[in-house]
Amino acid sequence: MERTGRHRPPDNSASGATMISGSAVYEIAAVLLAVAAVVLSGWLRRIPSSHRHYCYPVVAVVGISAVTTALTAAGVLPVPGSQLTVPNIVDDFVAYTVLWTLTVAIAGASRRTLAVAAAIPAVQVIAFNGGTIVGGAIGLVGFGVLVIGQLLLAYLLLGPVWRRAADLPDDQRLLHWKSRNLLLFLIGMLIAYSLLAVADVFDPFVLTVISEYMGLLIRVGFAGFLFANVDAIAVDRTGFADVASESAGAQHAD
């Protein structure tokens, strides 16, 4: 979605540049993501079993990102007519859909709200990357969908979801509040960066470095934050489906 600069590695050899190549940036990012996935997997064993279902998705996000970044470094499955690759589109689709849905799930939202929270970033990824591939007016439309989607997510989280979170224990509500603000800020910054990327403010190498840094920050940063605070979530036997079902039942009872 927003990682506009995340494309097939630029070739710096022709210019004689002394900086590391674009492919090396992806390789370094892939290694860091793989290490983070291993660390999180080890940390997971220390998380109470009742809370682990909130942690599995973010471990999967980091692990998938490590694989797709390695594939991007190798130039696997490039999208014809663009600088994108299929692996990085899949990575963004999975990561942003899961992270936003998880943030809403922490607030104990209903199934319908969870579905909306998953659908918005999914549409953003498809529209923005589709617009990047086609370019021109379609590209502007894709960027517009990206911005509108972010505004819709902000409305959803600051409005209905936050009202629903009022029924939660204080610690869990605070965790949701921090998670929400973290994602709104980081992805908002990523959208601002995307605008600069579309305007060709940066060269391909700088785009690659910034996009990989932002991707790492969002995925690994959110995972670490959640792992460190997951005990704040009040659970018994619940998983995502159970949380949503119980929330919907509570809303109907009201």
C-alpha positions as CSV (number, residue, x, y, z in Angstrom):
1,M,0.0,0.0,0.0
2,E,1.9,3.0,1.3
3,R,5.4,1.8,0.8
4,T,5.7,3.4,-2.6
5,G,9.5,3.1,-2.8
6,R,9.4,-0.7,-2.1
7,H,10.0,-2.0,-5.6
8,R,12.5,-4.0,-7.5
9,P,16.0,-3.1,-6.4
10,P,17.5,-0.1,-8.3
11,D,20.8,-0.8,-10.0
12,N,23.4,1.6,-8.7
13,S,26.3,-0.2,-10.4
14,A,26.0,1.7,-13.7
15,S,26.5,5.0,-12.0
16,G,29.5,3.9,-10.1
17,A,27.9,4.9,-6.9
18,T,29.8,3.8,-3.8
19,M,26.7,3.4,-1.6
20,I,25.2,0.0,-1.0
21,S,22.9,-1.3,-3.7
22,G,19.1,-1.3,-3.5
23,S,19.0,-5.1,-3.3
24,A,21.4,-5.0,-0.3
25,V,18.9,-2.8,1.5
26,Y,16.2,-5.4,1.0
27,E,18.5,-8.2,2.0
28,I,19.4,-6.3,5.3
29,A,15.7,-5.6,5.9
30,A,14.9,-9.3,5.3
31,V,17.5,-10.4,7.8
32,L,16.3,-7.9,10.4
33,L,12.7,-9.0,10.0
34,A,13.7,-12.7,10.2
35,V,15.6,-12.0,13.4
36,A,12.6,-10.1,14.8
37,A,10.3,-13.0,13.9
38,V,12.6,-15.5,15.8
39,V,12.8,-13.2,18.8
40,L,9.1,-12.7,18.9
41,S,8.6,-16.5,18.6
42,G,10.8,-17.0,21.6
43,W,9.0,-14.2,23.5
44,L,5.7,-15.8,22.7
45,R,6.5,-18.7,25.0
46,R,6.5,-16.3,27.9
47,I,3.1,-14.9,27.1
48,P,0.2,-16.6,29.0
49,S,-1.7,-19.0,26.7
50,S,-4.9,-17.1,27.2
51,H,-3.4,-14.0,25.5
52,R,-1.3,-15.7,22.7
53,H,-4.1,-15.5,20.1
54,Y,-3.5,-11.7,20.1
55,C,0.2,-12.3,19.4
56,Y,0.1,-15.0,16.7
57,P,-1.1,-12.6,14.0
58,V,1.7,-10.1,14.5
59,V,4.4,-12.8,14.5
60,A,2.9,-14.0,11.2
61,V,3.0,-10.4,9.9
62,V,6.7,-10.1,10.7
63,G,7.5,-13.6,9.4
64,I,5.6,-13.0,6.1
65,S,7.3,-9.7,5.7
66,A,10.7,-11.3,6.1
67,V,9.9,-13.8,3.3
68,T,8.4,-11.3,0.9
69,T,11.2,-8.8,1.4
70,A,13.8,-11.5,0.6
71,L,11.8,-12.4,-2.5
72,T,11.7,-8.7,-3.5
73,A,15.5,-8.5,-3.0
74,A,15.8,-11.4,-5.5
75,G,13.5,-9.7,-8.0
76,V,10.9,-12.5,-7.8
77,L,7.5,-11.9,-9.6
78,P,7.9,-8.4,-10.8
79,V,4.7,-6.6,-12.0
80,P,5.0,-5.9,-15.7
81,G,5.1,-2.3,-16.6
82,S,6.0,-1.1,-13.0
83,Q,8.7,-1.2,-10.4
84,L,6.5,-3.2,-8.0
85,T,6.7,-6.9,-7.2
86,V,3.9,-9.3,-6.2
87,P,5.6,-10.2,-2.9
88,N,5.6,-6.7,-1.6
89,I,2.0,-6.1,-2.6
90,V,1.0,-9.3,-0.7
91,D,3.1,-8.2,2.3
92,D,1.3,-4.8,2.5
93,F,-2.1,-6.4,2.0
94,V,-1.5,-8.9,4.9
95,A,0.3,-6.5,7.3
96,Y,-2.1,-3.5,7.2
97,T,-5.2,-5.6,7.2
98,V,-4.1,-7.6,10.2
99,L,-2.7,-4.7,12.2
100,W,-5.8,-2.6,11.9
101,T,-8.1,-5.5,12.5
102,L,-6.1,-6.4,15.6
103,T,-6.2,-2.9,17.0
104,V,-10.0,-2.8,16.6
105,A,-10.3,-6.3,18.1
106,I,-8.5,-5.1,21.3
107,A,-11.4,-2.7,21.7
108,G,-13.9,-5.6,21.8
109,A,-15.6,-4.5,18.6
110,S,-18.4,-6.4,16.8
111,R,-17.8,-8.7,13.8
112,R,-19.2,-6.1,11.5
113,T,-16.8,-3.5,12.8
114,L,-13.9,-5.9,12.5
115,A,-14.9,-6.7,8.9
116,V,-15.0,-2.9,8.0
117,A,-11.6,-2.5,9.7
118,A,-10.2,-5.3,7.6
119,A,-11.9,-4.1,4.3
120,I,-10.6,-0.5,4.4
121,P,-6.9,-1.2,4.4
122,A,-7.4,-4.1,1.9
123,V,-9.1,-1.6,-0.5
124,Q,-6.3,0.9,0.1
125,V,-3.6,-1.6,-0.8
126,I,-5.4,-2.7,-4.0
127,A,-6.3,0.9,-5.1
128,F,-2.9,2.5,-4.4
129,N,-0.8,-0.3,-5.9
130,G,-3.2,-0.5,-8.9
131,G,-2.9,3.2,-9.4
132,T,0.9,3.0,-9.1
133,I,0.9,0.4,-11.8
134,V,-1.4,2.2,-14.2
135,G,-0.3,5.7,-13.5
136,G,-1.8,8.9,-14.7
137,A,-5.3,9.8,-13.5
138,I,-5.8,6.3,-12.2
139,G,-2.7,6.8,-10.0
140,L,-4.2,10.0,-8.6
141,V,-7.4,8.2,-7.9
142,G,-5.5,5.4,-6.1
143,F,-3.7,7.9,-3.9
144,G,-7.1,9.6,-3.2
145,V,-8.5,6.2,-2.1
146,L,-5.5,5.8,0.2
147,V,-6.0,9.2,1.9
148,I,-9.8,8.7,2.2
149,G,-9.3,5.3,3.6
150,Q,-7.0,6.7,6.3
151,L,-9.6,9.3,7.2
152,L,-12.3,6.6,7.4
153,L,-10.1,4.5,9.7
154,A,-9.5,7.5,11.9
155,Y,-13.3,8.2,12.1
156,L,-14.0,4.5,12.9
157,L,-11.3,4.4,15.6
158,L,-12.0,7.8,17.1
159,G,-15.8,7.4,17.0
160,P,-17.7,4.1,17.2
161,V,-14.7,1.9,18.2
162,W,-13.7,4.3,21.0
163,R,-17.2,4.5,22.3
164,R,-17.3,0.7,22.4
165,A,-13.9,0.7,24.3
166,A,-15.5,2.7,27.1
167,D,-16.9,-0.6,28.4
168,L,-13.4,-2.1,28.7
169,P,-11.2,-2.3,31.8
170,D,-9.0,0.8,32.1
171,D,-5.8,-1.1,31.2
172,Q,-7.2,-2.6,28.1
173,R,-8.8,0.6,27.0
174,L,-5.4,2.3,27.4
175,L,-3.7,-0.4,25.4
176,H,-6.2,0.1,22.6
177,W,-5.8,3.9,22.7
178,K,-2.0,3.6,22.5
179,S,-2.2,1.0,19.7
180,R,-4.6,3.1,17.7
181,N,-2.6,6.3,18.0
182,L,0.6,4.5,17.1
183,L,-0.8,3.1,13.9
184,L,-2.6,6.4,13.0
185,F,0.6,8.3,13.4
186,L,3.0,5.9,11.7
187,I,0.8,5.1,8.8
188,G,-0.1,8.8,8.5
189,M,3.6,9.5,8.2
190,L,3.9,6.8,5.6
191,I,1.2,8.3,3.5
192,A,3.0,11.7,3.7
193,Y,6.1,10.0,2.6
194,S,4.2,8.3,-0.3
195,L,3.1,11.7,-1.5
196,L,6.7,12.9,-1.6
197,A,7.6,9.6,-3.4
198,V,4.9,10.2,-6.0
199,A,6.3,13.7,-6.5
200,D,9.8,12.2,-7.2
201,V,11.3,14.2,-4.4
202,F,13.7,11.3,-3.6
203,D,15.9,9.1,-5.8
204,P,15.2,5.4,-6.0
205,F,17.8,4.4,-3.4
206,V,16.6,6.9,-0.8
207,L,13.0,5.7,-1.5
208,T,14.1,2.1,-0.8
209,V,15.9,3.0,2.5
210,I,13.0,5.1,3.8
211,S,10.3,2.6,2.8
212,E,12.1,-0.4,4.4
213,Y,12.7,1.6,7.6
214,M,9.1,2.6,7.8
215,G,8.0,-0.9,7.1
216,L,10.2,-2.3,9.9
217,L,9.1,0.4,12.3
218,I,5.4,-0.3,11.8
219,R,5.6,-4.1,11.8
220,V,8.3,-4.8,14.4
221,G,7.4,-1.7,16.5
222,F,3.8,-2.6,16.8
223,A,4.6,-6.2,17.6
224,G,7.0,-5.3,20.3
225,F,4.5,-2.8,21.8
226,L,1.7,-5.4,21.8
227,F,3.9,-8.2,23.3
228,A,5.0,-5.9,26.1
229,N,1.5,-4.9,27.0
230,V,-0.7,-7.8,26.1
231,D,-1.3,-8.7,29.7
232,A,-3.6,-5.6,29.8
233,I,-6.2,-7.4,27.7
234,A,-8.9,-9.0,29.8
235,V,-9.6,-12.4,28.4
236,D,-10.7,-15.9,29.5
237,R,-11.2,-18.3,26.6
238,T,-11.7,-15.7,23.9
239,G,-10.2,-15.6,20.4
240,F,-11.0,-13.0,17.8
241,A,-14.3,-14.7,16.9
242,D,-15.3,-15.0,20.5
243,V,-14.4,-11.4,21.3
244,A,-16.5,-10.2,18.3
245,S,-19.4,-12.5,19.2
246,E,-19.5,-11.4,22.8
247,S,-19.3,-7.7,21.8
248,A,-22.1,-8.1,19.4
249,G,-24.2,-9.9,22.0
250,A,-23.5,-7.0,24.5
251,Q,-24.6,-4.5,21.9
252,H,-27.8,-6.3,21.2
253,A,-28.5,-6.5,24.9
254,D,-28.1,-2.8,25.1
